[in-house]
Amino acid sequence: MAPKHGPWRAHVVLHDVAERQIDAMSDLDREVLDAAIVRLSLDHRAGTRVESKLEWEYRDDRVRIVYIPTVVGTIILVAYVEVD
């Protein structure tokens, strides 16, 4: 029997600003951020759309991510990240 594939995920692309922010983070902060990015890759609607803009924002207890998904959610451009 062929192995089952995991759930479908969107391709996540980091903007230069987000890459610099991630490069400056500690390993622990990167782990927290990685889990949030995986959630977004599985469902880009996990965040909320910023009113009258293309941007979406995802927040949880420690993470804030500003991103732009493509129309069908196959690619997500991460523009800005924060980890507290």
PyMOL commands that place a pseudoatom at each C-alpha (Angstrom):
pseudoatom trace, name=CA, resn=MET, resi=1, chain=A, elem=C, hetatm=0, pos=[0.000, 0.000, 0.000]
pseudoatom trace, name=CA, resn=ALA, resi=2, chain=A, elem=C, hetatm=0, pos=[1.330, 3.409, -0.941]
pseudoatom trace, name=CA, resn=PRO, resi=3, chain=A, elem=C, hetatm=0, pos=[2.041, 5.823, 1.923]
pseudoatom trace, name=CA, resn=LYS, resi=4, chain=A, elem=C, hetatm=0, pos=[-0.518, 8.541, 2.518]
pseudoatom trace, name=CA, resn=HIS, resi=5, chain=A, elem=C, hetatm=0, pos=[0.557, 12.069, 1.856]
pseudoatom trace, name=CA, resn=GLY, resi=6, chain=A, elem=C, hetatm=0, pos=[0.290, 14.758, 4.496]
pseudoatom trace, name=CA, resn=PRO, resi=7, chain=A, elem=C, hetatm=0, pos=[-2.107, 17.664, 4.151]
pseudoatom trace, name=CA, resn=TRP, resi=8, chain=A, elem=C, hetatm=0, pos=[-1.744, 20.111, 1.262]
pseudoatom trace, name=CA, resn=ARG, resi=9, chain=A, elem=C, hetatm=0, pos=[0.364, 23.185, 2.047]
pseudoatom trace, name=CA, resn=ALA, resi=10, chain=A, elem=C, hetatm=0, pos=[0.857, 26.520, 0.375]
pseudoatom trace, name=CA, resn=HIS, resi=11, chain=A, elem=C, hetatm=0, pos=[4.343, 27.582, -0.691]
pseudoatom trace, name=CA, resn=VAL, resi=12, chain=A, elem=C, hetatm=0, pos=[5.609, 30.228, 1.765]
pseudoatom trace, name=CA, resn=VAL, resi=13, chain=A, elem=C, hetatm=0, pos=[7.924, 32.952, 0.445]
pseudoatom trace, name=CA, resn=LEU, resi=14, chain=A, elem=C, hetatm=0, pos=[9.701, 35.397, 2.752]
pseudoatom trace, name=CA, resn=HIS, resi=15, chain=A, elem=C, hetatm=0, pos=[10.082, 39.067, 1.858]
pseudoatom trace, name=CA, resn=ASP, resi=16, chain=A, elem=C, hetatm=0, pos=[13.579, 40.509, 2.469]
pseudoatom trace, name=CA, resn=VAL, resi=17, chain=A, elem=C, hetatm=0, pos=[12.346, 42.339, 5.575]
pseudoatom trace, name=CA, resn=ALA, resi=18, chain=A, elem=C, hetatm=0, pos=[10.935, 39.141, 7.088]
pseudoatom trace, name=CA, resn=GLU, resi=19, chain=A, elem=C, hetatm=0, pos=[14.157, 37.260, 6.270]
pseudoatom trace, name=CA, resn=ARG, resi=20, chain=A, elem=C, hetatm=0, pos=[16.235, 39.865, 8.117]
pseudoatom trace, name=CA, resn=GLN, resi=21, chain=A, elem=C, hetatm=0, pos=[13.879, 39.722, 11.097]
pseudoatom trace, name=CA, resn=ILE, resi=22, chain=A, elem=C, hetatm=0, pos=[14.127, 35.926, 11.238]
pseudoatom trace, name=CA, resn=ASP, resi=23, chain=A, elem=C, hetatm=0, pos=[17.931, 36.017, 10.892]
pseudoatom trace, name=CA, resn=ALA, resi=24, chain=A, elem=C, hetatm=0, pos=[18.073, 38.228, 14.007]
pseudoatom trace, name=CA, resn=MET, resi=25, chain=A, elem=C, hetatm=0, pos=[15.867, 35.862, 16.097]
pseudoatom trace, name=CA, resn=SER, resi=26, chain=A, elem=C, hetatm=0, pos=[16.999, 33.291, 18.603]
pseudoatom trace, name=CA, resn=ASP, resi=27, chain=A, elem=C, hetatm=0, pos=[16.552, 29.606, 17.802]
pseudoatom trace, name=CA, resn=LEU, resi=28, chain=A, elem=C, hetatm=0, pos=[13.677, 29.382, 20.294]
pseudoatom trace, name=CA, resn=ASP, resi=29, chain=A, elem=C, hetatm=0, pos=[11.850, 32.292, 18.660]
pseudoatom trace, name=CA, resn=ARG, resi=30, chain=A, elem=C, hetatm=0, pos=[12.366, 30.691, 15.242]
pseudoatom trace, name=CA, resn=GLU, resi=31, chain=A, elem=C, hetatm=0, pos=[10.746, 27.477, 16.490]
pseudoatom trace, name=CA, resn=VAL, resi=32, chain=A, elem=C, hetatm=0, pos=[7.707, 29.416, 17.711]
pseudoatom trace, name=CA, resn=LEU, resi=33, chain=A, elem=C, hetatm=0, pos=[7.494, 31.309, 14.413]
pseudoatom trace, name=CA, resn=ASP, resi=34, chain=A, elem=C, hetatm=0, pos=[7.943, 28.125, 12.372]
pseudoatom trace, name=CA, resn=ALA, resi=35, chain=A, elem=C, hetatm=0, pos=[4.888, 26.533, 13.982]
pseudoatom trace, name=CA, resn=ALA, resi=36, chain=A, elem=C, hetatm=0, pos=[2.801, 29.613, 13.098]
pseudoatom trace, name=CA, resn=ILE, resi=37, chain=A, elem=C, hetatm=0, pos=[4.050, 29.631, 9.499]
pseudoatom trace, name=CA, resn=VAL, resi=38, chain=A, elem=C, hetatm=0, pos=[3.141, 25.949, 9.169]
pseudoatom trace, name=CA, resn=ARG, resi=39, chain=A, elem=C, hetatm=0, pos=[-0.397, 26.779, 10.365]
pseudoatom trace, name=CA, resn=LEU, resi=40, chain=A, elem=C, hetatm=0, pos=[-0.640, 29.481, 7.695]
pseudoatom trace, name=CA, resn=SER, resi=41, chain=A, elem=C, hetatm=0, pos=[0.679, 27.149, 5.007]
pseudoatom trace, name=CA, resn=LEU, resi=42, chain=A, elem=C, hetatm=0, pos=[-2.113, 24.712, 5.835]
pseudoatom trace, name=CA, resn=ASP, resi=43, chain=A, elem=C, hetatm=0, pos=[-4.826, 27.403, 5.875]
pseudoatom trace, name=CA, resn=HIS, resi=44, chain=A, elem=C, hetatm=0, pos=[-4.060, 30.956, 4.791]
pseudoatom trace, name=CA, resn=ARG, resi=45, chain=A, elem=C, hetatm=0, pos=[-7.415, 32.032, 6.258]
pseudoatom trace, name=CA, resn=ALA, resi=46, chain=A, elem=C, hetatm=0, pos=[-6.127, 31.361, 9.794]
pseudoatom trace, name=CA, resn=GLY, resi=47, chain=A, elem=C, hetatm=0, pos=[-5.456, 35.084, 10.028]
pseudoatom trace, name=CA, resn=THR, resi=48, chain=A, elem=C, hetatm=0, pos=[-7.743, 38.017, 9.382]
pseudoatom trace, name=CA, resn=ARG, resi=49, chain=A, elem=C, hetatm=0, pos=[-7.784, 40.285, 6.377]
pseudoatom trace, name=CA, resn=VAL, resi=50, chain=A, elem=C, hetatm=0, pos=[-6.708, 43.857, 7.010]
pseudoatom trace, name=CA, resn=GLU, resi=51, chain=A, elem=C, hetatm=0, pos=[-9.651, 46.054, 6.025]
pseudoatom trace, name=CA, resn=SER, resi=52, chain=A, elem=C, hetatm=0, pos=[-9.410, 47.576, 2.529]
pseudoatom trace, name=CA, resn=LYS, resi=53, chain=A, elem=C, hetatm=0, pos=[-5.977, 46.009, 1.851]
pseudoatom trace, name=CA, resn=LEU, resi=54, chain=A, elem=C, hetatm=0, pos=[-4.440, 42.896, 0.340]
pseudoatom trace, name=CA, resn=GLU, resi=55, chain=A, elem=C, hetatm=0, pos=[-2.599, 42.116, 3.568]
pseudoatom trace, name=CA, resn=TRP, resi=56, chain=A, elem=C, hetatm=0, pos=[-3.694, 39.579, 6.137]
pseudoatom trace, name=CA, resn=GLU, resi=57, chain=A, elem=C, hetatm=0, pos=[-2.537, 39.409, 9.745]
pseudoatom trace, name=CA, resn=TYR, resi=58, chain=A, elem=C, hetatm=0, pos=[-2.081, 36.332, 11.890]
pseudoatom trace, name=CA, resn=ARG, resi=59, chain=A, elem=C, hetatm=0, pos=[-1.700, 36.650, 15.666]
pseudoatom trace, name=CA, resn=ASP, resi=60, chain=A, elem=C, hetatm=0, pos=[-1.462, 34.211, 18.517]
pseudoatom trace, name=CA, resn=ASP, resi=61, chain=A, elem=C, hetatm=0, pos=[-0.039, 34.477, 22.048]
pseudoatom trace, name=CA, resn=ARG, resi=62, chain=A, elem=C, hetatm=0, pos=[3.530, 35.138, 20.893]
pseudoatom trace, name=CA, resn=VAL, resi=63, chain=A, elem=C, hetatm=0, pos=[3.519, 35.671, 17.134]
pseudoatom trace, name=CA, resn=ARG, resi=64, chain=A, elem=C, hetatm=0, pos=[2.393, 38.329, 14.666]
pseudoatom trace, name=CA, resn=ILE, resi=65, chain=A, elem=C, hetatm=0, pos=[2.742, 37.721, 10.939]
pseudoatom trace, name=CA, resn=VAL, resi=66, chain=A, elem=C, hetatm=0, pos=[1.688, 40.094, 8.165]
pseudoatom trace, name=CA, resn=TYR, resi=67, chain=A, elem=C, hetatm=0, pos=[1.282, 38.233, 4.887]
pseudoatom trace, name=CA, resn=ILE, resi=68, chain=A, elem=C, hetatm=0, pos=[-0.300, 38.316, 1.446]
pseudoatom trace, name=CA, resn=PRO, resi=69, chain=A, elem=C, hetatm=0, pos=[-1.830, 35.089, 0.094]
pseudoatom trace, name=CA, resn=THR, resi=70, chain=A, elem=C, hetatm=0, pos=[-2.467, 34.530, -3.585]
pseudoatom trace, name=CA, resn=VAL, resi=71, chain=A, elem=C, hetatm=0, pos=[-6.103, 34.358, -4.664]
pseudoatom trace, name=CA, resn=VAL, resi=72, chain=A, elem=C, hetatm=0, pos=[-6.312, 30.582, -4.297]
pseudoatom trace, name=CA, resn=GLY, resi=73, chain=A, elem=C, hetatm=0, pos=[-3.882, 30.436, -1.379]
pseudoatom trace, name=CA, resn=THR, resi=74, chain=A, elem=C, hetatm=0, pos=[-1.159, 28.449, -3.139]
pseudoatom trace, name=CA, resn=ILE, resi=75, chain=A, elem=C, hetatm=0, pos=[1.561, 30.992, -2.346]
pseudoatom trace, name=CA, resn=ILE, resi=76, chain=A, elem=C, hetatm=0, pos=[1.889, 33.107, 0.782]
pseudoatom trace, name=CA, resn=LEU, resi=77, chain=A, elem=C, hetatm=0, pos=[4.248, 36.097, 0.861]
pseudoatom trace, name=CA, resn=VAL, resi=78, chain=A, elem=C, hetatm=0, pos=[5.318, 36.769, 4.450]
pseudoatom trace, name=CA, resn=ALA, resi=79, chain=A, elem=C, hetatm=0, pos=[6.080, 40.476, 4.686]
pseudoatom trace, name=CA, resn=TYR, resi=80, chain=A, elem=C, hetatm=0, pos=[6.663, 41.015, 8.420]
pseudoatom trace, name=CA, resn=VAL, resi=81, chain=A, elem=C, hetatm=0, pos=[7.089, 38.879, 11.536]
pseudoatom trace, name=CA, resn=GLU, resi=82, chain=A, elem=C, hetatm=0, pos=[7.269, 39.455, 15.302]
pseudoatom trace, name=CA, resn=VAL, resi=83, chain=A, elem=C, hetatm=0, pos=[7.826, 37.027, 18.160]
pseudoatom trace, name=CA, resn=ASP, resi=84, chain=A, elem=C, hetatm=0, pos=[7.430, 38.139, 21.789]
for i in range(1, 84): cmd.bond("trace and resi %d" % i, "trace and resi %d" % (i + 1))
show_as sticks, trace
zoom trace
